[in-house]
């Protein structure tokens, strides 16, 4: 790699390291060495490691919430948006999700980022359910149940076999859209 890395390059590398090695590996020197550049490249973009961590959490939110929401919104078709969202979120690798939540267990800034993304995701799921005709209270309750199901999936670290995954997703979608 050249020394002409962008802040985005560092953030992307940071997410890879976070997912594979955990938050304790998010240090300038080892990351620079892994990327084949000097530590100065890191400090050109970030005041210190704490500033990098803050930007990394923002970058994670963009990828783990905003890009998914944009993808669901742009996939409007005959299938309900909640079904599109559930299919996407229950078929992704959740290594990064587990890593960020592990980080949040011991770091207040990461914990705030996780709480913010949880609120954003829950609000979005609730809005999709309201759009499908559910009342706000029922939509909020179902959004919470669906989100807990996602967190259980993400934190378990054990993907389901394809046939079982399809059955589970079909049932989750049925539950989500069931009229009271």
trRosetta pair geometry for C-beta under 8 A, 3 or more apart (Angstrom, degrees):
i j d omega theta_ij theta_ji phi_ij phi_ji
1 5 6.6 29 161 -69 125 109
1 35 5.3 -47 46 170 154 78
1 36 4.6 138 35 65 90 111
1 37 5.8 -63 96 -44 111 103
2 5 7.3 172 85 -44 67 69
2 37 7.6 40 124 -93 24 112
3 37 5.3 137 -106 -140 62 109
3 38 6.6 8 -117 22 113 95
3 40 8.0 5 -155 81 118 101
3 41 5.4 -145 -158 -82 75 122
5 9 4.1 -118 -165 74 96 145
5 10 6.2 100 141 -46 127 84
5 35 6.9 19 -76 160 155 142
5 37 6.2 -96 -11 -35 129 170
5 41 5.3 67 39 174 114 129
5 45 7.7 -75 104 -28 93 140
6 9 4.9 114 51 -4 69 96
6 10 7.5 -133 99 3 46 83
6 45 7.3 106 169 -100 37 140
7 10 5.7 -55 -157 38 39 112
7 11 6.3 38 147 -20 70 107
7 45 4.1 168 -91 -163 84 130
7 46 7.2 124 -128 -50 100 85
7 55 7.0 -73 174 165 118 154
8 11 5.5 -54 -143 38 35 112
8 12 6.2 37 157 -20 67 103
8 59 7.9 153 -129 -119 64 131
9 12 5.9 -53 -148 36 28 110
9 13 6.3 26 153 -15 63 108
9 35 7.6 105 147 -146 110 142
10 13 5.7 -57 -147 41 30 110
10 14 6.1 37 151 -26 64 107
10 31 7.2 69 -148 149 85 138
10 35 7.9 -52 -102 -57 65 167
10 41 7.8 178 -73 130 118 95
10 42 6.2 128 -123 -120 139 71
10 45 5.8 173 12 74 149 152
10 46 7.1 -136 120 -19 158 121
10 52 7.0 -86 143 -138 126 112
11 14 5.3 -49 -145 33 32 117
11 15 6.6 34 155 -19 63 99
11 55 6.2 -99 -94 130 116 103
11 56 5.7 -177 -136 -103 81 65
11 59 4.3 165 179 -75 131 169
12 15 5.9 -51 -153 32 32 109
12 16 6.7 32 149 -17 63 104
12 59 7.8 -124 -63 171 49 145
13 16 5.6 -54 -152 36 36 113
13 17 6.3 32 152 -16 68 106
13 31 6.1 116 127 -163 125 107
13 34 7.2 153 -172 98 124 118
13 35 5.8 -22 -122 -76 162 121
14 17 5.8 -56 -145 39 31 108
14 18 6.0 36 155 -23 66 107
14 26 5.8 52 -149 -130 96 104
14 31 6.9 -2 -84 -124 71 145
14 52 6.8 -174 -95 167 151 106
14 56 4.6 -98 126 -114 145 125
14 59 7.6 97 71 62 120 146
15 18 5.5 -50 -142 36 31 116
15 19 6.3 29 158 -17 64 107
15 56 6.9 177 -62 -160 72 96
15 59 6.7 -117 -53 113 119 121
15 60 6.4 158 -107 -85 110 85
15 63 7.3 40 -123 26 159 160
15 96 6.2 7 -174 -126 95 129
16 19 6.0 -58 -149 38 27 108
16 20 6.2 3 161 -1 64 115
17 20 6.1 -69 -139 49 27 96
17 21 5.3 -34 -175 36 70 114
17 25 5.1 -137 168 110 108 116
17 26 6.2 143 103 -86 125 67
17 31 6.3 -78 -40 -101 162 97
17 34 7.3 134 -84 63 120 166
18 21 7.3 -64 -99 57 11 71
18 22 6.8 5 -155 -164 48 11
18 23 6.0 27 -131 -83 89 59
18 25 7.5 -168 -84 64 39 99
18 26 6.2 20 -77 -66 87 115
18 56 7.2 142 -44 171 144 134
18 96 6.6 61 101 -134 106 79
18 99 4.8 130 151 139 84 140
18 100 7.0 41 158 -68 133 70
18 103 7.2 -30 -154 -46 112 140
19 95 4.5 71 -166 122 102 109
19 96 4.4 -44 -90 -81 111 72
19 99 5.1 -137 -102 -6 41 153
20 95 7.5 29 -70 158 50 137
21 24 7.6 -106 138 66 91 75
21 25 3.7 14 115 0 127 161
22 25 5.8 103 68 3 65 101
22 99 6.0 -153 -110 -142 49 98
22 102 6.6 -68 -134 102 97 139
22 103 7.5 164 -171 -69 71 88
23 26 5.6 -36 -164 3 53 120
23 99 6.8 150 -42 172 80 89
23 102 6.9 -168 -4 98 111 94
23 103 3.8 111 -51 -104 148 108
23 107 7.1 -124 152 -9 160 144
23 110 7.2 -39 -112 -78 155 158
25 30 6.4 -92 -168 95 78 146
25 31 7.9 119 148 -63 80 86
26 31 7.2 25 -149 -53 44 129
26 49 7.1 129 125 -166 87 105
26 52 7.1 -176 165 114 108 119
26 53 6.4 101 126 -91 143 88
26 56 7.0 -73 -149 -17 143 174
27 30 5.3 64 72 25 98 101
27 31 6.5 178 80 -9 45 96
27 49 6.3 -19 -125 -117 55 138
28 31 6.0 -73 -148 42 22 107
28 32 6.0 21 163 -21 66 111
28 39 5.1 72 144 -148 111 98
28 42 4.3 166 -143 105 100 164
28 43 6.9 32 -142 -48 147 85
28 49 6.0 -114 -31 -81 96 96
28 52 7.5 165 -75 -15 86 161
29 32 5.9 -56 -144 34 26 110
29 33 6.4 25 158 -18 62 107
29 39 5.5 -19 -94 -92 61 124
30 33 5.6 -54 -146 37 33 113
30 34 6.2 34 155 -20 66 106
31 34 5.7 -56 -148 37 32 111
31 35 6.2 17 157 -8 66 111
31 42 6.6 100 84 -90 117 133
32 35 5.9 -67 -146 46 29 102
32 37 5.3 -98 -160 81 81 74
32 38 6.1 -21 -178 145 134 16
32 39 4.6 -118 -15 -82 167 54
32 41 6.4 142 -124 50 105 105
32 42 5.6 -91 -68 -28 108 118
33 36 7.6 36 -179 -71 30 32
35 41 7.8 -119 97 85 133 144
37 41 4.4 -14 144 12 132 153
37 42 8.0 145 100 -33 114 77
38 41 5.6 123 68 -10 69 92
39 42 5.5 -45 -168 28 54 116
39 43 6.5 39 143 -9 76 107
40 43 5.7 -62 -145 46 38 104
40 44 6.2 54 151 -36 69 97
41 44 5.6 -42 -151 17 31 119
41 45 7.3 11 157 -2 58 104
42 45 6.6 -80 -169 43 31 96
42 46 6.1 -41 166 41 72 107
42 52 7.2 -15 -175 -82 101 143
43 46 6.5 -79 -116 67 34 67
43 47 7.7 35 -151 -149 72 15
43 48 7.9 20 -119 -88 88 39
45 52 8.0 76 102 -96 97 93
46 49 7.5 74 129 -89 133 24
46 51 4.7 170 -169 94 89 109
46 52 4.2 33 -162 -67 164 86
46 55 6.7 -126 -105 18 113 140
47 50 8.0 -38 83 65 97 84
47 51 4.3 90 44 -9 92 157
48 51 5.3 103 50 8 63 100
48 52 7.2 -117 106 -3 38 91
49 52 5.3 -52 -151 36 38 117
49 53 6.3 44 150 -24 68 101
50 53 5.6 -48 -148 32 33 114
50 54 6.6 35 152 -19 63 102
50 109 8.0 125 -161 -5 87 167
51 54 5.7 -51 -151 34 33 113
51 55 6.5 29 152 -13 65 107
52 55 5.8 -60 -149 41 31 108
52 56 6.0 36 152 -26 67 108
53 56 5.5 -53 -145 34 29 116
53 57 6.5 30 156 -19 63 103
53 107 7.9 -104 175 174 142 152
53 109 6.6 87 125 97 117 141
53 110 7.6 -71 173 -62 112 93
54 57 6.0 -54 -153 33 29 109
54 58 6.8 29 149 -16 62 104
54 109 6.4 -75 -92 178 79 140
55 58 5.5 -52 -151 36 37 113
55 59 6.2 40 149 -22 67 105
56 59 5.5 -52 -148 35 33 114
56 60 6.4 38 150 -22 64 102
57 60 5.5 -45 -147 32 34 115
57 61 6.6 38 152 -21 62 100
57 100 7.5 123 -120 -142 80 114
57 109 6.8 -155 -14 141 162 95
57 110 6.2 -152 -97 -110 132 62
57 113 3.9 -98 -179 -101 126 161
58 61 5.7 -52 -153 32 33 112
58 62 6.6 37 149 -22 64 103
58 113 7.7 -111 -60 -124 44 121
59 62 5.6 -50 -153 31 34 115
59 63 6.5 23 153 -10 65 107
60 63 5.9 -63 -149 43 31 104
60 64 5.4 5 165 0 72 121
60 96 7.0 -169 -135 164 107 118
60 100 5.8 136 -178 -94 158 144
60 113 7.1 66 70 161 121 135
60 117 7.8 -62 117 -66 96 151
61 64 6.2 -64 -123 51 23 95
61 65 5.4 -23 -173 25 65 117
61 66 6.8 56 137 -9 73 103
61 113 6.4 -124 -55 -167 113 98
61 116 6.9 -22 -111 102 138 114
61 117 5.3 -145 -118 -83 89 109
61 120 7.6 83 -162 30 106 157
62 65 7.4 -61 -109 53 8 78
62 66 4.9 -41 -145 44 49 124
62 67 6.3 60 151 -27 65 98
63 66 7.7 8 -23 50 13 83
63 67 5.3 -11 -136 18 37 133
64 67 7.8 53 -4 39 15 98
64 68 6.9 -10 173 -10 28 123
64 96 7.1 -146 -79 111 120 121
64 97 6.8 138 -136 -87 134 85
64 100 7.7 -82 -37 10 166 161
64 117 6.3 14 99 -155 117 145
65 68 6.1 -73 -152 38 17 107
65 69 6.2 12 160 -16 62 112
65 117 5.2 -152 -47 -145 135 94
65 120 5.1 44 -168 106 151 133
65 121 5.8 -114 -119 -67 106 87
65 124 7.7 163 -166 -6 96 149
66 69 5.7 -54 -144 38 30 111
66 70 6.2 31 156 -18 65 106
67 70 5.6 -51 -144 38 32 113
67 71 6.3 36 153 -21 63 106
68 71 5.6 -55 -151 36 31 114
68 72 6.4 31 152 -19 65 104
68 85 7.3 83 156 -135 106 83
68 88 6.3 160 -151 123 101 138
68 89 6.9 59 -163 -76 145 94
69 72 5.8 -53 -148 35 32 110
69 73 6.2 31 154 -18 65 108
69 124 5.7 -99 -108 -138 120 153
70 73 5.7 -56 -145 39 30 112
70 74 6.2 21 158 -13 65 110
71 74 6.0 -60 -143 41 27 104
71 75 6.2 23 157 -20 63 114
71 88 6.9 138 106 -125 130 163
72 75 5.8 -65 -148 37 29 110
72 81 5.5 85 165 -165 107 94
72 84 5.1 143 -137 106 84 118
72 85 4.9 14 -109 -74 145 85
72 88 6.9 -125 -75 15 94 148
73 76 6.7 -9 -179 -40 40 99
73 81 7.3 24 -89 -134 45 131
75 81 7.7 132 79 -120 91 74
75 84 5.1 163 97 -156 132 152
76 81 6.7 -23 -102 -79 73 101
77 84 7.9 117 34 -70 97 132
79 83 4.9 -106 170 80 104 130
79 84 5.7 123 106 -54 116 89
80 83 4.7 95 66 2 83 103
80 84 7.3 -149 100 -4 46 84
80 128 7.6 111 160 175 98 104
80 132 5.8 33 -148 -97 137 120
80 173 7.8 146 59 -160 116 104
80 177 6.4 141 30 -91 166 129
81 84 5.4 -51 -150 35 40 114
81 85 6.2 41 152 -20 69 104
81 128 5.0 -128 93 -137 109 114
81 131 7.0 15 37 83 126 143
82 85 5.6 -52 -147 38 33 113
82 86 6.3 32 155 -18 66 106
82 125 7.1 81 -124 -150 97 71
82 128 4.3 145 -70 139 89 128
82 129 6.2 71 -83 -71 145 65
82 132 6.3 -45 -2 -36 132 140
82 173 7.1 144 113 -132 95 76
82 176 5.1 -165 144 147 138 143
82 177 6.8 166 74 -65 136 91
83 86 5.9 -53 -144 38 30 109
83 87 6.3 31 157 -18 64 107
83 173 4.7 45 -110 -130 90 126
83 176 7.6 180 -70 71 64 139
83 177 7.6 -7 -56 -41 100 129
84 87 6.0 -58 -150 37 27 110
84 88 6.4 22 155 -16 63 110
85 88 5.9 -61 -149 38 28 108
85 89 6.0 10 164 -7 67 114
85 124 7.9 175 -125 129 154 112
85 125 7.1 -169 123 -103 155 80
85 128 6.6 -107 5 -66 146 173
86 89 6.2 -63 -136 44 27 99
86 90 5.8 5 172 -2 66 118
86 146 7.1 -85 -97 -161 108 123
86 169 6.0 147 133 -150 109 88
86 172 5.4 -179 -165 112 144 125
86 173 5.8 -167 63 -74 153 84
86 176 6.9 -144 -49 -22 145 156
87 90 6.6 -68 -134 46 18 96
87 91 6.2 -1 169 -5 58 123
87 169 5.9 69 -97 -163 67 140
88 91 6.5 -82 -149 42 20 99
88 92 6.7 25 162 -35 62 108
89 92 6.3 -44 -144 14 32 113
89 150 5.6 -19 139 -128 127 125
90 150 6.8 -111 -77 -111 81 78
90 153 5.8 -49 -129 170 81 171
90 165 7.1 166 138 -165 107 98
90 168 7.3 -148 171 107 147 112
90 169 5.7 177 82 -92 145 101
90 172 7.2 138 -44 40 160 162
91 165 7.0 93 -96 171 85 138
91 169 7.9 3 -50 -77 99 142
93 96 7.7 81 109 5 88 85
93 159 7.9 -56 -105 -62 62 127
94 97 4.3 -46 -169 40 84 123
94 98 5.9 88 130 -25 88 94
94 153 6.8 147 -34 121 157 80
94 154 3.7 -161 -163 -141 149 74
94 155 7.5 -86 132 -45 139 31
94 157 7.3 -125 75 -91 106 49
95 98 5.9 -58 -153 36 30 109
95 99 6.3 28 152 -20 65 109
95 157 8.0 69 -93 -120 63 86
96 99 5.5 -54 -145 36 34 113
96 100 6.3 31 158 -18 68 104
97 100 6.2 -56 -148 36 27 106
97 101 6.4 20 156 -12 62 112
97 154 4.3 -60 107 -172 145 131
97 155 7.6 -102 118 -64 107 62
98 101 5.9 -63 -147 43 29 108
98 102 6.2 33 154 -23 66 107
98 154 6.4 -171 -56 153 78 85
98 155 5.9 133 -104 -116 91 54
98 157 6.4 39 -77 -74 158 96
99 102 5.6 -52 -147 33 30 113
99 103 6.4 33 152 -20 63 105
100 103 5.5 -52 -151 35 34 116
100 104 6.4 37 149 -23 65 105
100 110 6.6 -164 -171 -167 71 109
100 113 7.3 -95 -176 103 117 120
100 114 6.4 158 138 -83 103 101
101 104 5.4 -47 -145 33 36 117
101 105 7.0 51 151 -34 59 93
101 114 6.0 104 -103 -120 66 142
101 154 7.9 110 -6 121 145 121
101 155 6.8 -65 79 -94 157 105
102 105 5.8 -43 -163 12 35 117
103 106 7.0 -88 -170 48 35 84
103 107 5.6 -29 163 29 77 126
103 110 4.3 -118 123 -164 101 165
104 107 6.3 -83 -115 59 28 82
104 110 4.1 -135 -86 123 62 98
104 111 4.3 122 -166 -84 89 56
104 113 7.1 -131 -92 60 112 88
104 114 4.3 -3 -97 -11 161 142
105 111 7.7 124 -62 -82 17 100
106 110 8.0 22 65 52 56 131
107 110 4.1 61 85 18 112 111
107 111 6.4 180 90 -16 55 86
108 111 5.3 -54 -145 35 32 117
108 112 6.5 35 155 -21 65 101
109 112 5.8 -49 -152 32 32 111
109 113 6.7 33 149 -18 62 103
110 113 5.5 -52 -150 35 36 114
110 114 6.4 37 151 -19 67 103
111 114 5.7 -53 -148 36 32 110
111 115 6.3 33 153 -18 65 106
112 115 5.7 -53 -146 38 32 112
112 116 6.3 34 154 -21 65 106
113 116 5.7 -54 -148 36 30 112
113 117 6.4 23 156 -14 65 106
114 117 6.0 -56 -145 39 31 105
114 118 6.2 35 154 -23 65 106
115 118 5.6 -52 -146 34 30 114
115 119 6.4 31 155 -19 63 105
116 119 5.8 -55 -151 36 30 111
116 120 6.4 29 152 -18 64 107
117 120 5.4 -51 -144 38 36 113
117 121 6.0 34 158 -18 68 107
118 121 6.0 -57 -144 39 27 107
118 122 6.1 26 158 -17 64 110
118 147 7.3 97 -156 179 82 140
119 122 5.9 -56 -143 39 26 109
119 123 6.2 27 158 -18 62 110
120 123 6.0 -60 -151 37 26 111
120 124 6.4 24 154 -18 63 108
121 124 5.7 -58 -149 36 31 110
121 125 6.3 29 156 -17 67 105
121 147 6.4 125 117 -117 113 119
122 125 5.9 -55 -146 37 31 108
122 126 6.2 32 155 -19 65 108
122 140 8.0 44 168 -146 104 69
122 143 5.3 104 -161 143 70 120
122 144 6.7 28 -138 -83 116 61
122 147 5.5 -28 -92 -55 84 158
123 126 5.7 -56 -147 38 29 113
123 127 6.3 30 154 -21 64 105
123 143 8.0 79 -70 174 12 157
124 127 5.7 -53 -149 34 32 111
124 128 6.6 33 153 -19 64 102
125 128 5.7 -53 -153 33 34 111
125 129 6.5 30 151 -16 65 106
125 142 8.0 -139 144 108 109 80
125 143 4.0 140 103 -138 110 98
125 146 5.8 -165 -173 79 146 131
125 147 6.3 -161 21 -57 161 99
126 129 5.7 -58 -150 38 33 110
126 130 6.3 34 153 -19 67 104
126 136 7.5 43 177 -150 113 65
126 139 4.8 97 -157 139 73 103
126 140 5.3 21 -120 -90 127 56
126 143 4.1 -50 -67 -45 74 158
127 130 5.6 -50 -145 36 34 112
127 131 6.3 39 152 -22 64 105
127 139 7.9 94 -58 165 15 139
128 131 5.5 -53 -151 35 32 115
128 132 6.7 28 149 -17 63 105
129 132 5.6 -55 -152 36 36 110
129 134 4.6 -31 157 43 92 134
129 138 7.6 -139 148 109 128 80
129 139 3.7 162 99 -136 118 93
129 142 5.6 153 -126 78 159 125
129 143 6.0 -130 3 -58 139 93
129 176 6.6 -119 -100 -177 103 88
130 133 7.8 138 -180 2 32 8
130 134 6.0 -89 -92 68 38 77
130 135 7.7 2 -117 -180 79 11
130 136 6.1 19 -99 -89 119 62
130 139 4.7 -7 -58 -89 74 169
132 176 7.8 71 50 139 165 89
132 177 5.8 -101 169 -124 150 81
133 179 7.0 -21 103 -109 121 101
134 138 4.7 -121 -178 93 107 112
134 139 4.3 140 101 -67 117 87
134 142 6.8 -48 176 22 169 140
134 179 7.6 -154 -88 -120 77 56
134 180 7.2 96 -133 -12 86 105
135 138 4.9 80 58 18 84 104
135 139 6.5 -152 90 -10 36 94
135 180 7.4 -44 16 21 106 141
136 139 5.5 -57 -139 40 26 114
136 140 6.2 29 161 -22 64 105
137 140 5.8 -52 -148 33 29 110
137 141 6.5 26 154 -15 63 106
138 141 5.8 -56 -149 38 32 110
138 142 6.2 25 156 -13 67 109
138 180 5.4 -108 -112 -43 156 136
139 142 6.0 -58 -143 42 28 106
139 143 6.0 33 156 -25 64 108
140 143 5.6 -52 -144 34 28 114
140 144 6.5 30 155 -20 62 104
141 144 5.9 -55 -155 33 30 111
141 145 6.6 27 151 -15 65 106
142 145 5.5 -53 -146 38 37 111
142 146 6.1 35 156 -17 69 106
142 175 7.3 177 -143 138 109 88
142 176 6.0 126 168 -130 128 58
143 146 5.9 -57 -146 40 29 109
143 147 6.1 28 155 -20 64 109
144 147 5.7 -58 -146 38 28 110
144 148 6.3 30 155 -19 64 104
145 148 5.8 -52 -148 35 30 111
145 149 6.5 34 150 -21 62 104
145 175 7.7 -97 112 140 134 131
146 149 5.5 -52 -152 33 34 115
146 150 6.5 36 149 -20 65 101
146 172 6.7 103 -124 -170 92 107
146 175 7.9 170 -78 97 93 113
146 176 6.0 45 -79 -93 135 107
147 150 5.5 -48 -150 33 37 113
147 151 6.4 36 152 -17 66 103
148 151 5.7 -52 -146 38 34 111
148 152 6.3 38 153 -21 65 104
149 152 5.7 -53 -150 35 31 113
149 153 6.4 33 151 -18 63 106
149 172 6.4 175 127 -118 162 124
150 153 5.6 -57 -151 38 32 113
150 154 6.0 28 154 -18 69 109
151 154 5.6 -53 -139 40 32 110
151 155 5.8 16 166 -7 68 113
152 155 6.4 -62 -135 45 22 98
152 156 6.1 33 161 -36 61 109
153 156 6.0 -55 -148 20 22 114
159 165 7.2 -8 174 -80 86 130
160 164 4.4 -119 173 94 116 108
160 165 4.1 155 84 -69 113 80
160 168 6.2 116 19 7 174 142
161 164 4.8 75 61 18 84 107
161 165 6.7 -152 89 -15 35 92
162 165 5.5 -56 -142 34 27 115
162 166 6.5 28 160 -20 63 103
163 166 6.0 -53 -154 31 29 110
163 167 6.8 28 150 -15 62 106
164 167 5.6 -54 -152 37 37 113
164 168 6.2 36 152 -19 69 106
165 168 5.8 -55 -147 38 31 110
165 169 6.2 29 156 -17 66 108
166 169 5.8 -55 -144 39 29 110
166 170 6.2 33 156 -22 64 106
167 170 5.8 -54 -147 34 28 112
167 171 6.5 24 155 -15 62 108
168 171 5.8 -60 -152 39 30 109
168 172 6.3 31 153 -20 67 107
169 172 5.6 -52 -143 36 33 112
169 173 6.3 32 157 -18 65 105
170 173 5.9 -56 -150 37 28 110
170 174 6.4 32 150 -22 63 107
171 174 5.5 -51 -146 34 33 115
171 175 6.3 33 155 -18 66 104
172 175 5.8 -54 -148 37 30 110
172 176 6.2 34 153 -24 64 107
173 176 5.5 -52 -145 34 31 115
173 177 6.2 7 164 -1 65 113
174 177 6.5 -75 -147 48 23 95
174 178 6.3 46 154 -54 64 97
175 178 5.7 -34 -147 -3 30 120
